[in-house]
Amino acid sequence: MSNVTDSPSDPLTPARRRELLEATYDMFMSSVAGEDAESTRFGQWVRDVEAAGLFAFENRRRGPQGPEVAFARTTGDALEVLNLSSYNYLGYANHPEVIEAAKAALDRYGLGAASSPVHGGTFDLHARLEAELVDFMGLPDRGVTLFSSGYAVNTGAISAVMRKHHHVVMDRACHMSILEGAQLSRAGLHYFHHNDPADLDATLRELSSQTHRILVCTEGVFSADGDFGRLKEVVAVAKKHGALVLVDEAHSFLVAGPNGRGVCEAAGVLDDVDLYVLTFSKALGGIGGALIARSDLARYVGWYARCRMFSCALDPAVTGGVLRALELGRGPDGDARRTRVRDNADHLRQRLAGKVDLGTSESWIVPVTYGDEESTLPLLDFIQRRGLDGSVLQFPAVGIGESRLRLFATSEHTIEQLDRAADIVLEAAEAQGFGL
Ligand SMILES: Cc1ncc(COP(=O)(O)O)c(C=O)c1O
C-alpha cells in the first residue's frame, strides 16, 4: 500500500472551495428555480470537486471486496487501499465455493429470472434458498418471501401490511428503507427515541386506543451507530400494546447471536418477531433479501408488495451463491468467521477508543464521528491517499453536524491491517482536528 499522494493543485479560489465543501446532499434535493435546476447545480458541483482532485465517491474498484482493494477514482487517481468500506462481513462475497455455486446456477438457469416471482420467475433454486433459511432459523412454521434487494423487503413488506389509519412507530435511527416503506403505506408515522423502550411505551399508550394495527420497527444492529437494538425490552413493550414488530437484521443476520440468527436470537425474541427482515448483501455477500414471517403473512406480502409483484425475481446466479454462503455460514466455517469478525471489531475499537468519538458502537460497524459535512471530502481524500477507504454517512442519514466515517470490520482483515487502518484514522483526526 504505497500510494501516499497529494491532492493535485487546487484550481479553485479559496471562497469557491469553501462553497463547494459546504454543499450538502440535501441542498440539491429541491429548488424553486426551474425544473432542471437541482441536476444542473449538482452536476456543476461534481465537476468542480473532481477538478480540484477531491471527489472521493463512486470509485471504480478493480477487484473483489477483500480486505485490500485497488481502485481508480473519477479524478484519475489510481489507489490501493485497506478496504473497511465494504460490509462483506464474513468474506463470502469472494469465497471460492460461493463463486463456484453462482457459476453453476448461471450455467443451469441463465442470467436473469426474466419474470416476476409471482408469475414465471420462481425457480426451484429460490425454493431451496427459502427452505434453507427457514431451517437455519429453526422456525418451521414460518414462511419466507425473497426480494431482489434488502431495501425492497422493507418498502414492500411495510407498504403491503400497513394502511391509512394504521400507525408505524419506528426507532428514530431506523434505516431509510423502513421510513420509505412507512411513507408508502400512508399509515401514521411516529418515532421513538433511539433504543428507548420507555419512550416507545409512552407513544404506544396514546396510539393503541386509536387503531387496531400498529407496527413497531427496529433493527438488530443500527447501521449508523453500530449499536445493538434493545430487542428484549422493545419487543416486550410492543407486545404489551398488541403491536406487530418488525426487526431489520440487515447487519446482524449470520453475524450476531449464538448461531448467527441475529440479535433476535441473542435477545431470545425470535418467536415474538412478526416481520424478520434480512439482506443477502451483507454477511451473505450477494444481493437481495428476505422476509421471514408467519406463513400466510409471508405469502400475502409476496403478492401485495408492489416492488415484488411488479419487478423481476432475484437472479439465479446470486441465488445459488447466497445459498452456498448460507450453507457455509451456518456451520463451523461460519462459526470461525463470526468469532474473527467480532474479535477484529473489538480490536479496532480498542485502538481508537478514547482518541476519537466512536459513539455507542458495539458491533462490527465502527463509526468515527467527525462532525461537519464540509469535512467529508477532505477526510475521504486524506485517508484514501494514505491507503484506507471507509464509508461516510452524512445528513440526512444522520443528523446535521453528526457526519461520520463508518469502518466495517470483517472476518478477513488481519490485526496488522486493522492497526494500519487505525493509525490512518488517528492521523486524519490529528490533521483535521476531530481527535478527542
Ligand atoms: C438496516 C438496513 N436495512 C436495509 C438495507 C438495504 O439493504 P440492501 O443494500 O441489501 O438493499 C440496509 C443497507 O445498507 C440497511 O443498512
The ligand as an SDF file (V2000), in Angstrom:
LIG
                    3D

 16 16  0  0  0  0  0  0  0  0999 V2000
  -30.6330   -1.5100    8.1730 C   0  0  0  0  0  0  0  0  0  0  0  0
  -30.6420   -1.6840    6.6880 C   0  0  0  0  0  0  0  0  0  0  0  0
  -31.7380   -2.1920    6.1070 N   0  0  0  0  0  0  0  0  0  0  0  0
  -31.8070   -2.3660    4.7760 C   0  0  0  0  0  0  0  0  0  0  0  0
  -30.7520   -2.0390    3.9660 C   0  0  0  0  0  0  0  0  0  0  0  0
  -30.8630   -2.2390    2.4820 C   0  0  0  0  0  0  0  0  0  0  0  0
  -30.2090   -3.4150    2.1520 O   0  0  0  0  0  0  0  0  0  0  0  0
  -29.6920   -3.7050    0.6720 P   0  0  0  0  0  0  0  0  0  0  0  0
  -28.4590   -2.9050    0.4940 O   0  0  0  0  0  0  0  0  0  0  0  0
  -29.4230   -5.1600    0.7390 O   0  0  0  0  0  0  0  0  0  0  0  0
  -30.7590   -3.3180   -0.2650 O   0  0  0  0  0  0  0  0  0  0  0  0
  -29.5920   -1.5120    4.5140 C   0  0  0  0  0  0  0  0  0  0  0  0
  -28.4600   -1.1640    3.6410 C   0  0  0  0  0  0  0  0  0  0  0  0
  -27.3610   -0.9860    3.9740 O   0  0  0  0  0  0  0  0  0  0  0  0
  -29.5370   -1.3170    5.9200 C   0  0  0  0  0  0  0  0  0  0  0  0
  -28.4500   -0.7960    6.4920 O   0  0  0  0  0  0  0  0  0  0  0  0
  1  2  1  0
  2  3  1  0
  2 15  2  0
  3  4  2  0
  4  5  1  0
  5  6  1  0
  5 12  2  0
  6  7  1  0
  7  8  1  0
  8  9  2  0
  8 10  1  0
  8 11  1  0
 12 13  1  0
 12 15  1  0
 13 14  2  0
 15 16  1  0
M  END
$$$$
